[in-house]
Amino acid sequence: MSSRWGSFYAYIHSALVLGKAAERTREHHVLCAALLHDIGKGVTDPSLWPRHIGHEKAGAEMIPALGEKYGLPDDWIAASQYAARYHMAAHTAKKAGKIAEMILGAARNPIGVDGFATVVWADHNGRGRENVPNAFADSATDVYKAIVEASKHSHDPSKIAQAVSKTLKG
């Protein structure tokens, strides 16, 4: 992809993701996270385009300064950092333990489980798709409920991972 269009596509994608997220929520911190989830792509060396390796970490590191510059509330910054850092992992995670870790992290973050699932779903569909299912986003709430229920009976990570696996398999 030429340098002329590489970053432009990332900006268009971010706008589409914001629009898709707005189909599911009006929560401002989640919408901000949707808009900023790929902000790290802007610092990718153009010679690497169309790939943006490491954009998740770069974006999460950029967001606090951006938030301070524009006076964003702390919960917007925290939610945006979480989405930037973990949105790609949510698309690729296969192991129950990793999925549980991300969902619990979202639950402890202002973005919340539903908010993070919204960003992941919007990212998946923010490429001109028309509401295509996304395994992580579509199961996140049920997986979180399974984690909470399993945790009532055991704090053994393997038991919790089993509950997550069972939920994911339906």
DAUR-V609420 format. One record per residue. PSI is psi as a letter, one per 30 degrees, with the letter a starting at -180 (* if undefined). Layout:
PSI
PSI
//
This chain:
k
l
f
e
f
e
e
e
e
e
e
e
e
e
e
e
e
e
e
e
e
f
f
f
l
g
j
e
e
e
e
e
e
e
e
g
e
g
f
f
f
f
g
k
k
f
f
f
k
g
l
h
k
g
f
e
e
e
e
e
f
f
e
e
e
e
e
e
e
g
h
k
l
e
e
e
e
e
e
e
e
e
e
e
e
f
e
e
e
e
f
f
k
e
k
e
e
e
e
e
e
e
e
e
e
e
e
f
l
f
e
l
e
e
e
e
e
e
e
e
e
e
e
e
f
h
g
g
l
i
h
k
l
k
e
e
e
f
f
e
e
e
e
e
e
e
e
e
e
e
f
f
f
k
g
j
e
e
e
e
e
e
e
e
e
e
e
e
f
*
//
